[in-house]
């Protein structure tokens, strides 16, 4: 149970999270299979364990873990397009008339409905960790759209969920560019060997550096020419590393072996114990690292009225 990506959301007002109440709320919208004529379904699943009796809410200390799953039928657009073209050609030949847009759209809908029961099914799960005392929700995704699907569904079952994405006072681009230019990262952080440099002009270029010394003269020349850092690989202490981008999205989040070994020791022999220990240690580490990262970026920006 180690997140690979991270989107952070902050509560705009205090919300009390009771495990039993939350469990009952999530149970009103459990994940289910697509019916024959449904394109997709969305609902909550147990973060750990399987079966109808597995709890939808996992509590570990002050942290809560939930999970949602999207099930969708995969119907390639090329299949629909070819079937539509064949049907249109058949009508035009047999009836000696032109098939116009309104009728094409109707035919397309009929083809989709006919193909749906035979379409492949894809399932995708997404996890979210809630830290009520810290006023945060962390979503294991780098897609704001997927994260919003989970948050909006959670808002639907709870009746309210006053959260917004974490924003910082200083542009991540400005901060990351300064770290590379000055060859000095904030305390406890270390610039690694990967970054993306972008020219912000309309037709500007992009330079992607991998396994390269970012303190080199070559990198400094790009900065002097006006390029800025929009993605940067960073390590924190000796515990984790990640890639930070200009939208404050964390990618390729990796917890180092010492943390994983500690979780393995703490979790005991049972699989659930291992998962619980990993989740708890991950959250404790993130609750220490994230405030330091946000402080290095000028601190969290609080809108007026909040």
C-alpha positions as CSV (number, residue, x, y, z in Angstrom):
1,X,0.0,0.0,0.0
2,X,2.4,2.7,-1.3
3,X,1.0,5.5,-3.4
4,X,2.7,6.0,-6.7
5,X,1.3,9.4,-7.6
6,X,-0.2,12.1,-5.5
7,X,-2.8,14.9,-5.7
8,X,-3.4,16.8,-2.5
9,X,-6.7,18.5,-1.5
10,X,-7.3,20.6,1.6
11,X,-10.5,21.1,3.5
12,X,-12.0,24.6,3.4
13,X,-13.8,24.0,6.7
14,X,-13.7,21.5,9.5
15,X,-15.4,18.1,8.8
16,X,-15.9,15.4,11.3
17,X,-15.2,11.9,10.0
18,X,-16.8,9.1,11.9
19,X,-15.8,5.6,10.5
20,X,-19.2,4.1,11.0
21,X,-21.0,7.0,9.4
22,X,-18.6,7.0,6.5
23,X,-18.9,3.2,6.1
24,X,-22.7,3.6,5.9
25,X,-22.5,6.4,3.4
26,X,-20.1,4.6,1.1
27,X,-22.3,1.5,1.2
28,X,-25.1,3.5,-0.5
29,X,-23.0,3.5,-3.7
30,X,-21.0,0.4,-3.9
31,X,-19.2,-0.5,-7.1
32,X,-21.1,-2.9,-9.3
33,X,-20.8,-4.6,-12.7
34,X,-22.0,-2.8,-15.8
35,X,-25.4,-3.9,-17.1
36,X,-25.7,-5.0,-20.7
37,X,-26.6,-1.5,-21.9
38,X,-24.4,0.5,-19.6
39,X,-21.2,2.2,-20.7
40,X,-19.8,2.5,-17.2
41,X,-20.4,2.3,-13.5
42,X,-18.6,3.9,-10.5
43,X,-18.7,3.1,-6.8
44,X,-16.8,2.3,-3.7
45,X,-14.9,-0.9,-3.0
46,X,-13.0,-2.3,0.0
47,X,-9.5,-0.9,0.1
48,X,-8.2,-4.1,1.6
49,X,-9.8,-7.6,1.2
50,X,-12.5,-8.9,-1.0
51,X,-16.0,-10.1,-0.7
52,X,-19.3,-8.5,0.4
53,X,-18.3,-8.3,4.1
54,X,-15.0,-6.5,3.5
55,X,-15.2,-3.0,5.1
56,X,-15.3,0.0,2.7
57,X,-13.4,2.1,5.2
58,X,-10.0,1.2,6.7
59,X,-8.9,3.2,9.7
60,X,-5.4,3.3,11.0
61,X,-4.7,5.7,13.8
62,X,-5.7,9.2,12.6
63,X,-5.8,8.2,9.0
64,X,-8.6,6.7,6.8
65,X,-8.3,4.8,3.6
66,X,-11.0,4.4,1.0
67,X,-11.1,3.2,-2.6
68,X,-13.4,3.6,-5.6
69,X,-13.6,1.6,-8.8
70,X,-14.7,2.5,-12.3
71,X,-16.0,-0.3,-14.5
72,X,-16.4,0.6,-18.2
73,X,-17.1,-1.2,-21.4
74,X,-14.4,-0.6,-24.0
75,X,-15.8,-0.1,-27.5
76,X,-13.2,0.9,-30.0
77,X,-14.2,4.0,-32.0
78,X,-12.8,2.4,-35.2
79,X,-15.2,-0.6,-34.8
80,X,-18.2,1.8,-34.4
81,X,-17.0,3.9,-37.3
82,X,-16.6,1.0,-39.7
83,X,-20.0,-0.5,-38.8
84,X,-21.6,2.9,-39.3
85,X,-19.9,3.5,-42.7
86,X,-21.1,0.0,-43.8
87,X,-24.7,0.7,-42.6
88,X,-24.8,4.1,-44.3
89,X,-23.5,2.7,-47.6
90,X,-26.1,-0.1,-47.4
91,X,-29.0,2.4,-46.9
92,X,-27.8,4.8,-49.6
93,X,-27.4,1.9,-52.2
94,X,-30.7,0.2,-51.4
95,X,-32.8,3.4,-51.0
96,X,-31.0,5.7,-53.5
97,X,-30.8,8.6,-51.0
98,X,-28.4,10.5,-48.9
99,X,-28.0,9.7,-45.2
100,X,-27.6,13.0,-43.3
101,X,-26.2,13.8,-39.9
102,X,-29.3,13.4,-37.7
103,X,-29.9,9.9,-39.1
104,X,-26.2,9.1,-38.9
105,X,-26.2,9.9,-35.2
106,X,-29.3,7.8,-34.7
107,X,-27.7,4.9,-36.5
108,X,-24.5,5.3,-34.5
109,X,-26.4,5.1,-31.2
110,X,-28.2,1.9,-32.4
111,X,-24.8,0.3,-33.3
112,X,-23.3,1.2,-29.9
113,X,-26.3,-0.3,-28.1
114,X,-26.0,-3.5,-30.2
115,X,-22.3,-3.8,-29.6
116,X,-22.3,-3.0,-25.9
117,X,-23.1,-6.4,-24.5
118,X,-20.1,-7.9,-26.4
119,X,-17.6,-5.1,-25.4
120,X,-14.6,-5.8,-23.3
121,X,-14.8,-4.6,-19.7
122,X,-12.0,-2.6,-17.9
123,X,-11.8,-2.0,-14.2
124,X,-9.7,0.8,-12.6
125,X,-9.4,1.3,-8.9
126,X,-8.3,4.5,-7.2
127,X,-7.3,5.1,-3.5
128,X,-7.7,8.2,-1.3
129,X,-6.3,8.7,2.1
130,X,-8.1,11.1,4.5
131,X,-6.3,12.9,7.3
132,X,-9.1,14.7,9.1
133,X,-6.8,16.2,11.8
134,X,-4.5,17.6,9.1
135,X,-7.4,18.8,7.0
136,X,-6.1,16.8,3.9
137,X,-7.2,14.3,1.4
138,X,-4.5,12.6,-0.7
139,X,-5.5,10.9,-3.9
140,X,-3.3,8.2,-5.4
141,X,-3.5,9.6,-9.0
142,X,-1.8,12.1,-11.3
143,X,-5.1,12.8,-13.1
144,X,-7.2,15.7,-11.7
145,X,-10.2,14.3,-13.6
146,X,-10.0,10.9,-12.0
147,X,-9.4,12.4,-8.6
148,X,-12.5,14.6,-9.1
149,X,-14.6,11.5,-10.0
150,X,-13.7,10.1,-6.6
151,X,-14.2,13.3,-4.7
152,X,-17.5,14.2,-6.4
153,X,-18.8,10.7,-5.7
154,X,-17.7,11.0,-2.0
155,X,-19.4,14.4,-1.9
156,X,-22.6,12.8,-3.3
157,X,-22.8,10.1,-0.6
158,X,-21.8,12.4,2.3
159,X,-24.0,15.4,1.2
160,X,-21.0,17.7,1.4
161,X,-17.2,17.7,1.0
162,X,-15.7,21.2,1.2
163,X,-12.3,20.6,-0.3
164,X,-10.1,22.3,-2.9
165,X,-6.7,21.4,-4.5
166,X,-3.7,22.5,-2.4
167,X,-2.3,25.7,-3.9
168,X,1.0,27.4,-2.9
169,X,2.0,31.0,-2.8
170,X,5.0,30.7,-5.0
171,X,4.8,29.1,-8.5
172,X,6.4,25.6,-8.5
173,X,8.0,26.5,-11.8
174,X,9.7,29.5,-10.2
175,X,10.9,27.6,-7.2
176,X,12.2,24.6,-9.1
177,X,14.0,26.8,-11.6
178,X,15.6,28.6,-8.7
179,X,16.7,25.3,-7.0
180,X,18.4,24.2,-10.2
181,X,19.9,27.7,-11.0
182,X,21.4,28.2,-7.5
183,X,22.3,24.5,-7.3
184,X,20.7,24.4,-3.9
185,X,17.4,22.8,-2.8
186,X,15.6,23.6,0.5
187,X,16.5,21.8,3.7
188,X,16.0,18.0,3.6
189,X,15.4,18.1,-0.2
190,X,17.9,17.1,-2.9
191,X,17.7,17.7,-6.6
192,X,18.2,14.5,-8.5
193,X,19.2,13.9,-12.1
194,X,16.0,14.4,-14.1
195,X,14.1,17.5,-15.2
196,X,12.1,19.1,-17.9
197,X,13.2,22.6,-19.2
198,X,10.6,24.6,-21.2
199,X,10.8,27.8,-23.2
200,X,7.6,29.7,-22.3
201,X,7.4,31.5,-25.6
202,X,4.5,30.4,-27.9
203,X,6.8,28.4,-30.2
204,X,9.4,27.6,-27.5
205,X,11.1,24.2,-27.2
206,X,11.3,21.6,-24.5
207,X,14.5,19.9,-23.2
208,X,14.1,16.7,-21.2
209,X,17.1,15.7,-19.1
210,X,17.5,12.2,-17.7
211,X,20.5,10.8,-15.7
212,X,22.2,14.1,-16.1
213,X,24.1,16.3,-13.6
214,X,21.7,19.3,-13.4
215,X,24.5,21.5,-11.9
216,X,26.4,21.2,-15.2
217,X,27.1,24.2,-17.4
218,X,24.9,22.8,-20.1
219,X,21.8,23.0,-17.9
220,X,22.8,26.5,-16.7
221,X,23.0,27.6,-20.4
222,X,19.4,26.6,-21.0
223,X,18.3,28.5,-17.9
224,X,20.2,31.6,-19.0
225,X,18.5,31.4,-22.4
226,X,15.1,31.8,-20.7
227,X,14.0,28.3,-20.1
228,X,12.3,27.3,-16.9
229,X,12.0,24.0,-15.0
230,X,8.5,22.5,-15.3
231,X,9.3,19.0,-13.9
232,X,12.0,18.1,-11.4
233,X,13.1,14.9,-9.7
234,X,13.6,15.5,-6.0
235,X,14.5,13.3,-3.0
236,X,13.5,14.0,0.6
237,X,15.8,12.9,3.3
238,X,16.7,9.3,2.7
239,X,13.1,8.2,2.7
240,X,11.5,8.9,-0.6
241,X,11.8,10.5,-4.1
242,X,9.4,11.9,-6.6
243,X,9.0,14.1,-9.7
244,X,7.2,17.4,-9.0
245,X,5.6,19.2,-11.9
246,X,4.4,22.8,-12.4
247,X,0.8,21.9,-11.4
248,X,2.0,20.6,-8.0
249,X,1.3,17.0,-9.1
250,X,3.7,14.4,-7.6
251,X,4.6,11.6,-10.0
252,X,6.8,8.5,-9.6
253,X,6.5,8.6,-5.9
254,X,9.0,6.0,-4.5
255,X,9.4,5.1,-0.8
256,X,12.9,3.8,-0.2
257,X,13.7,0.3,1.0
258,X,14.3,1.3,4.6
259,X,10.6,2.4,5.0
260,X,9.4,-0.7,3.2
261,X,11.6,-2.9,5.4
262,X,10.3,-1.2,8.5
263,X,6.6,-1.7,7.4
264,X,7.4,-5.4,6.8
265,X,8.7,-5.7,10.3
266,X,5.8,-3.8,11.8
267,X,3.1,-5.7,9.9
268,X,3.8,-9.2,11.2
269,X,2.9,-12.3,9.3
270,X,-0.7,-11.5,8.1
271,X,-1.3,-9.8,4.8
272,X,-3.8,-7.3,6.3
273,X,-1.2,-6.4,9.0
274,X,1.4,-5.8,6.2
275,X,-1.0,-3.5,4.3
276,X,-2.0,-1.6,7.4
277,X,1.6,-1.1,8.5
278,X,2.5,0.1,5.0
279,X,-0.4,2.5,4.9
280,X,0.3,3.9,8.3
281,X,4.0,4.4,7.7
282,X,3.3,6.0,4.3
283,X,0.9,8.5,5.8
284,X,3.2,9.4,8.7
285,X,6.0,10.0,6.2
286,X,3.9,12.1,3.9
287,X,2.5,14.1,6.8
288,X,6.1,15.1,7.6
289,X,7.3,15.7,4.0
290,X,4.4,17.5,2.4
291,X,4.3,20.5,4.8
292,X,8.0,20.9,4.3
293,X,7.5,20.8,0.5
294,X,4.7,23.3,0.6
295,X,6.7,25.6,2.9
296,X,9.6,25.5,0.4
297,X,7.1,26.7,-2.2
298,X,6.0,29.7,-0.1
299,X,3.3,28.0,2.0
300,X,-0.3,27.0,1.3
301,X,-2.3,29.7,-0.3
302,X,-5.6,30.3,1.6
303,X,-8.4,32.0,-0.4
304,X,-10.2,35.0,1.3
305,X,-13.0,34.0,3.5
306,X,-11.5,30.6,4.5
